Amino acid sequence: QLVESGGGMVQPGGSLRLSCVASGFTFSDHDMSWIREAPGKGSEWISIIRADGSTYYKDSVKGRFSISRDNAKNTLYLQMDSLKPEDTALYYCGRGDNHYTDYWGQGTQVTVSA
């Protein structure tokens, strides 16, 4: 099970920190992803952290977002800074990467608006 939290409404330029608590599997063994879906658009894998700790960012968020994990707490994080209106979306955490994601959370809404 994956449960996200931390979404909300923020002004452009603001920050949010998303969390995803995992249960029911060995969190440290798996690559984990943050995925977002904006209205009228498909799923977009914006960041991935491998089991070995290596990271990937989509160009649109590189330098503004930071993914991390705390294996002792079975928790995945996404620190989002310098938020833009185009970051508005439903954000999901997923087990796996952009090639194969087998479990998704329920999502947390992020709205960036003045």
C-alpha positions in Angstrom: 0.0 0.0 0.0 1.2 3.5 -0.8 -0.3 6.6 0.9 0.6 10.1 -0.2 0.2 13.3 1.7 1.5 16.9 1.7 -0.4 18.3 -1.3 -2.3 21.6 -1.2 -2.6 25.0 -2.7 0.4 27.3 -3.0 1.3 30.5 -4.8 3.7 30.5 -7.7 7.3 30.4 -6.3 6.2 28.5 -3.2 7.2 25.1 -1.9 5.6 21.9 -0.9 6.9 18.6 0.4 5.1 15.4 -0.6 5.4 12.2 1.4 4.5 8.6 0.5 4.4 6.0 3.2 4.8 2.4 1.9 3.6 -0.8 3.6 3.2 -4.4 2.7 6.5 -4.9 0.9 10.3 -4.4 1.4 10.5 -0.7 0.5 14.3 -0.6 0.3 14.4 -3.3 -2.4 12.4 -1.2 -4.9 12.8 1.7 -7.3 10.2 4.3 -6.5 8.7 7.1 -8.6 6.7 10.3 -8.4 4.1 10.6 -11.2 1.7 13.4 -11.9 -1.4 13.8 -14.0 -2.6 17.2 -15.0 -6.2 17.8 -16.3 -6.4 16.7 -19.9 -2.9 15.2 -19.9 -1.5 11.7 -19.5 0.7 10.4 -16.7 4.1 12.0 -16.5 6.9 10.3 -14.6 8.7 13.3 -13.1 11.2 11.7 -10.8 12.6 8.2 -9.9 14.8 7.1 -7.1 16.4 3.7 -7.5 16.9 1.1 -4.8 20.6 2.1 -4.9 19.7 5.8 -4.3 20.4 7.1 -7.8 17.9 9.6 -9.1 16.3 10.8 -12.3 14.4 14.0 -13.0 12.3 15.0 -15.9 13.7 18.2 -17.5 10.7 20.2 -16.5 11.3 19.8 -12.8 15.1 19.4 -12.7 16.7 21.9 -10.4 13.4 22.6 -8.6 12.3 19.2 -7.3 14.3 16.8 -5.2 13.4 13.2 -4.6 14.6 11.3 -1.5 13.8 8.2 0.5 14.1 7.1 4.1 14.2 3.3 4.1 14.1 3.1 7.9 10.7 4.9 7.7 9.5 3.3 4.5 8.9 6.8 3.2 9.4 8.5 -0.1 9.6 12.3 -0.4 9.4 14.9 -3.1 10.6 18.4 -2.2 9.1 20.8 -4.6 10.5 24.4 -4.8 9.9 27.3 -7.1 6.5 25.9 -8.0 4.8 27.0 -11.2 1.2 27.0 -12.3 2.0 24.3 -14.8 3.0 22.0 -11.9 -0.7 21.8 -10.9 -1.6 18.1 -11.0 -2.6 15.1 -9.0 0.7 13.6 -7.7 1.1 9.9 -7.2 3.9 7.8 -5.8 4.5 4.5 -7.5 6.5 1.4 -7.0 8.8 0.9 -9.9 10.0 3.2 -12.7 8.7 4.7 -15.9 9.0 1.3 -17.7 7.0 -0.6 -15.1 5.0 0.7 -12.1 2.9 -2.0 -10.4 1.5 -0.1 -7.4 0.2 3.4 -7.2 -1.0 5.5 -4.3 -4.4 7.3 -4.3 -2.7 10.6 -5.2 -2.5 14.1 -3.5 -3.5 17.3 -5.3 -1.1 20.1 -5.9 -2.5 23.4 -7.1 -0.2 26.3 -7.9 -2.2 29.5 -8.3 -2.1 33.2 -7.4 
